């Protein structure tokens, strides 16, 4: 019987080939770890949280979404003046998000992931920390879905489905207002508003109120009635 010899190069090839079918990336250094405490600057933290390039393209899109949700510095998206600015800054700093938004199937996978998120489930989370985590994760997925690059990947049928899903989730968020608040509802409605803008002429866009433009472009809520108006329009359509 012949001995089977594993060559080092083949072993690495096999590992990286199978990785795309395995799981999301497990960040080796996380807040609370001694190694994390030893990091002195924000730049060091961002650097240690990058996904190795040799693995990045191997992670399938579904697991890449989960990887982004596990990103140790994800909360920094809320550290800027607007959620849109936070998204743009985070995209510049994290290669996992850069990889996700350039995937051609990102929109479909995000739609599928979002459709399974149930706002009612937040009440069953064991602690306020876990409830806050769920609310934040849902908002992050909504921020991604509101991006024109992601919406542009979806067919008209998918976008119509997404509007229906958002209407349902907004109602459930209002039911659980103590956990989501108006900001949580607005995050959902912004997706609807951005979808409604697709195909709108430049003349029609110019007629939008400054408050509505600010809400759609930056996610800033000056007056919640603007969000309510978008929701009302969507329900009529």
Secondary structure, DSSP 8 states (H G I E B T S, - for coil): -------HHHHHHHHHHHHTTT-----SS-TTSHHHHT--SHHHHHHHTS--HHHHTTS-HHHHHHHHHH-TTGGGGGSSSSHHHHHHHHHHH-HHHHHHHH-TTHHHHHHHHHHT--GGGGGGSSSHHHHHHHHHHHHHHHHHHTSHHHHTTS-HHHHHHHHHHHHHHHHHHHHTHHHHHHHHHHHHHHHHHHHHHTT--HHHHHTS-HHHHHHHHH---S-HHHHHHHHHHHHH-
